[in-house]
């Protein structure tokens, strides 16, 4: 009955979709950056632009949230979800910024694999957020959260095994330090995807 009394307001869902789109766009740029293995500054600037565009949507939602009494989802849930999505893009941008700052001489194949895991997770986040608009497919949303968790575990494994290999084989300590930091940021972004999955799971369980 309460849902029928609430006004139809697509504002939040539309802007959440836009943030999710920016996450996918930003991670795709990060993927292109590592595949190219050069022109890091150009890719980092593109990624920074996308991150800034995402921030604009985040600030727009939070500003509306402070001025609106009735919201389509719980106010705290919206706030946590927006901040969680923002963290995904922020950490992905942070990885790109470090690649540009460090200018590594080569890109480990595993680093490319790690970003592809992040890209897949980002696409699942985008689908999951889009399904929140009407909550007609709760089981699909819950299934996506499980898959995102699996990808987070996979990303953690790739990061750990890659660092182990680099410690054994990399002769240049500076390159080792560079990739230790970069890999940590990429994997941290998959952690933030998992956080978003957990928040979304909570929303679904509250409404079903």
N, C-alpha and C positions, 0 to 999 in steps of 0.2 A: 504494500500500500504506500509506503514512504517513497519508493522509487517513482510511483506514478505522480506524486505531489511535487517532486523535484523538477525544476525547469530544465528543458533540454539545452545544454550548454556544451557545444563542441570545442570551445576555445582551448580548454586544457588538453583534450585528446589531440587536437590538431597540432598544437605546439609541442606536445610530447613526441608526436610522429616526426616533426621537423628536427628535433634534437637527435632522435634515433637515426634519421637520414644523414645528419652531419657526422655522426659517429662512424657510419659505414663509409662515407666519403673520405673522412680523415684517415681511417685505417687503410683504405685503398691507396691513398697517397703514400702512406708509410710503406706499404707493400711495394709500390712502384719505386720508391726510394732505394730500398734494399736490392731490388732486382736490377736497377740501373747501376748501383755501386759507384755513382759519380754525381756531380752537380748537386751535392747535398744541400747547399744553401737554397737553391731554387725550390726543391721539394719541401724543405723546412718552412720556407715562407708561405708556400701554398697551404701547408698543414696548419700553420699559425693563423692564417686567414679563416680557414674552416672552423678552427677552435674558437676564434673570436665571434664568428657568426652563431655558433652554438651557444656561446655565452649570452648573446643578445636574446635568444629565445628563453634561456634559463631566467634571465633577469626579468623578462616580460611576464613569465608565469609567476615568479615569486612576487612581483609587484601586484599582479592581479589577485594573488592569493591573500595578500594582506588587506585588500580592499573589498573582498567578497565574503559574504557571510555563508551562503549556501554553495556547496561545491558538489560535483557529480561523484566524487570519491572522498573518503576521509581526508581532511585537510593535512594531517600529519603524514598520511600515506603519499599524497601528492608531493609534499615537500621532500620526503625521503627519496622518492623515485626520481624527482628532478635532480636532486643533488647527486644521486648515484649515477645517473646518466652523464652528468657533468664531469664526474670523476673519471669515467671511462675515457672520455675524449681528452681530458686534461693529461692523463698519464700517457696516452698514445702520442699526444703532442710533445710531452716531455721526452719521450723516447726519440722522436724525430729531432728535437732540439739538441739532444746530446750527440746524436750521430753527426749533426752539422758542426757542433762544437769540437768534437774529438777528431773528426775527419779520419776514420779508420782506414788503413791501407787495403784491407780486404774484408769481405763479408762472408762469415761462415755460412755454409749451406743450412745449418740448423737454425740460424737466426731467421732466415727466410721462411723456414717451416713454422717457426714460432709465430711470426706475423700472420701467416696464412691461417693458423689456428685462431688467432685473435680476430681475423677478418670473418671467419665462419661464425665465431661467437657473436660478433657484432651484427651480422645478418640475422641471427636467431633473436637477438635483442630487438631488432627492428620489427620482426614479425610478432614477437611477444607483445610489444608495446601497442602495435596496431590492433591486436585482438582485445585490448582492454576497453576499447570504445563501447562494446556492447556485452562483453563477457558471455557470449553465446557458445564459446568453445573452451570451457574451463579445463577440460582434460588435455586439449592441445597445448594450452598455456603451461600446464603443470608438466607435460612431457618436454616442453622446451626448456624448462628450468633444470630438468634432469640432464638434458643434453649439454646445456651450458656448464653445468657442474663437471660433467665428464671432460669437456674441453679444457676447463680450468686445471683439472688434474693432469691432462696431457701436456698442457703448457708448462706446468711445474716440472714434469719429468724431463721435457726437452731442455729447459733451462739448466737443471741440475746436471744432466748428462753432458750437455755442451760445455759447461764450465769444467767438468771433470776432464774432458778431452783437451780443452785448452790449457789447463794446468799441466797436463802431461806433455803436450806437443808444442805449445806456443813459446818460441824463444824470446820474443820481445815482450818484456814485462809491461811496457806501456800499452801495447795492444790488448794484453790480458785484462788490465785494469779498465780499459775503455769498454770492452765487451761485457765485463762483469756488470758494469753500471747500466749499459744499454739493455742487456737481456733482462735485468731486474725490472726495468721500467716497462718493457713489453709484457712480461709475465704479470706485473702488477696490474696492468690494464685488464688482463683476463680475470684477475681476482675481482676487480670492480664490476666486470660483467656478471660474475657469480653473485656479487652483492645485489645487483639489480634483479637478478633472478629470484633471490630470496625475498626481496621486498615485494615483487610481483606475485610470488607464490602466496605470501601473506594476504595480499589484497584479494586474490581469487578465493582463498579459503574463507575469508570474511563474508564474501558475497554469494557463496554457494551452499 
